Amino acid sequence: MSHLLVLPIVLPALTAALLLLMGRQLAISRVISFVASALLLLIGIQLFQDANSGAIQTYVLGDWAAPFGIVLVLDRLSGLMVLLTSIVAIAALFYAMQGWDQRGKYFHALFQFQLMGINGAFLTGDLFNLFVFFEVLLIASYCLLVYGFGERRLRAAVHYVVINLTGSALFLIGVSILYGLTGTLNMAQLAERIASSAADDIALIRSASLLLIAVFGIKAALFPLYFWLPNAYSSASAPVAALFAIMTKIGIYAIFRFNSLIFGGSEGVTADITSPWLMPVAMLTLILGGLGALAAKRLLELIAYLTVASVGMILMAYSIGNQASFSGALFYMVHSTLISAALFLLAEMIGQARGSIEEKLQTGPLMKQGVALGIAVLIAGAIAIGLPLSSGFLAKLMILQSATLNPHMPLIWTLILLASFIGLIGLSRAGSTLFWKTSHVYAADAHSPSFGQWLPILFLLGASLLMVVYAAPLKQITDQTAAQMKAPQRYIEAVVGQTADRAPRALPRELRP
Amino acid sequence: MELLLASALGIVTACAVYLMLRGRTFSVVLGLSLLGYAINLFIFAMGRLTSGKPPVIDQAVSSYADPIPQALVLTAIVIGFGMTGFIVELALRARNDTKSDHVDGEEPGKGSSSESDQEPSAKHKEEQGS
């Protein structure tokens, strides 16, 4: 049993504790935080490679055997997500170190706590710990959202916190119903027990499962539940918004995990539980995200709506239902996380280069470093929309191809192409307003972005470029990941396989209702 | 006992939902903590209602209460406590900075946030006076 698997959780936790002790000593805090994030990136790469062998690793905390103790599980999907988190995190952290972290106390500690929560949510194999890690990452995100204060942030934060607390409450209801019916919290064992549950329990199990899907829908910002996102993301500080780009993906990850593992893929009592819902809801999310981007009054708001649209795209691809479409969804997820993080950072630099008018989409003063920023936005926008020869193009191509055999193919193709077109209009409108409709003077309070601010942008855009260069091996990886998720039996065996008595047992009679 | 607990849960949850749908941060926070209580009780009940049975190994008895929900409730209480503390602080800060205790940060019907520097409404003055 390699202890590497627990490090993505333990390392940020210890670093955060150390950073709390550092208090206001900014220089030392920066070094510690950056070194820890760099180490996390190395660990992420190593775990990704380990997961890529195809074996499913488990880590039994405290050496308590799997269904009873807490277990961490590393499979291809969680390996990919942990690596993606550490890539986005190091870029966001480097950007924050250019000045954002001076505006208040404990930025670095909160940042590390957030990483701990995110990594924990990806790695845990246990339903209740998924809740706990959700709370860890949420409370860090609440603090990071209001970091630096300001009226707009507080307004957005009240909505964000109340909605997420309500979501957490629903999560607990769902978890406890499932526990009450199956007597386990371990996801692998839950999968087995649900598959063989008594006929009387099926209605309750289905409602608990749908409740959980609704909760993940809140985190992922799915159609009726996305209204908190544009406000929250567009008022957060840039490095925080960049890190939040991975947070909607946690909801998506949980939907993937539950759908493929616990709801038992194509068989079992909950097999068809999301299929009537997911596709239409994802389609609506995609279109409304695109329309929101058209209507946005600020660049950050536009990018937040593009994030909503990307969630719709990922889940629509997933709900096409075959392995190729799932692979496309994963490819798109990696691409959209990287690019929306880059766009959030770029938008803040544009705001800074325009002075007090910030990134509002209206005629304003001349922009400092306007040419460089313009080219960067052009490239990032082209990648985000998926113009040919970008990672977004490849991802959309994979999704379009996989939909050819689906009965809804004309609708899916129309929506994907239409949403890309709407997004293109929105971005070109924003670009022409920001870069062309200018007066001929600089604003008095405008600052040109520093070289340090450009580095993380180049890093993220470079990562996106690498996705194009290494598209074939990456597609192979996402294909294998999709294949692994379609065969949850191996996951179940890896987690609860070692215990001698793993036949699903009914609860003792006196414990049944 | 089942009927009593179930109806108590239902009533508390209904009150919580009502409070959470109101427009002022104070009622929303109250609603959230009420919902928290209801859910803690619900988790507890999901381990089946028993009385007089220990959750830890004891030589003298042969049947036990399920210990896991109790552990879960403990965690949920701690998390709920922290979250309530945080949202109370956030609501206070928002009340302070936006001069309104409405969840939107502005009095309904008063216009957009850009006009936040205009004089507070009569109702607001009354609140401050009391």
Chai-1 contact restraints between the chains, C-beta under 6 A:
chainA,res_idxA,chainB,res_idxB,connection_type,confidence,min_distance_angstrom,max_distance_angstrom,comment,restraint_id
A,F128,B,L72,contact,1.0,0.0,6.0,A-B,restraint_1
A,E135,B,I79,contact,1.0,0.0,6.0,A-B,restraint_2
A,E151,B,D97,contact,1.0,0.0,6.0,A-B,restraint_3
A,E151,B,T98,contact,1.0,0.0,6.0,A-B,restraint_4
A,L154,B,A94,contact,1.0,0.0,6.0,A-B,restraint_5
A,L154,B,D97,contact,1.0,0.0,6.0,A-B,restraint_6
A,R155,B,G105,contact,1.0,0.0,6.0,A-B,restraint_7
A,V158,B,A94,contact,1.0,0.0,6.0,A-B,restraint_8
A,V158,B,V103,contact,1.0,0.0,6.0,A-B,restraint_9
A,V161,B,I87,contact,1.0,0.0,6.0,A-B,restraint_10
A,V162,B,V28,contact,1.0,0.0,6.0,A-B,restraint_11
A,L165,B,L32,contact,1.0,0.0,6.0,A-B,restraint_12
A,L165,B,M83,contact,1.0,0.0,6.0,A-B,restraint_13
A,A169,B,L35,contact,1.0,0.0,6.0,A-B,restraint_14
A,A169,B,I39,contact,1.0,0.0,6.0,A-B,restraint_15
A,L172,B,I39,contact,1.0,0.0,6.0,A-B,restraint_16
A,S176,B,F42,contact,1.0,0.0,6.0,A-B,restraint_17
A,S176,B,I43,contact,1.0,0.0,6.0,A-B,restraint_18
A,S176,B,M46,contact,1.0,0.0,6.0,A-B,restraint_19
A,Y179,B,M46,contact,1.0,0.0,6.0,A-B,restraint_20
A,G180,B,M46,contact,1.0,0.0,6.0,A-B,restraint_21
A,L511,B,R48,contact,1.0,0.0,6.0,A-B,restraint_22
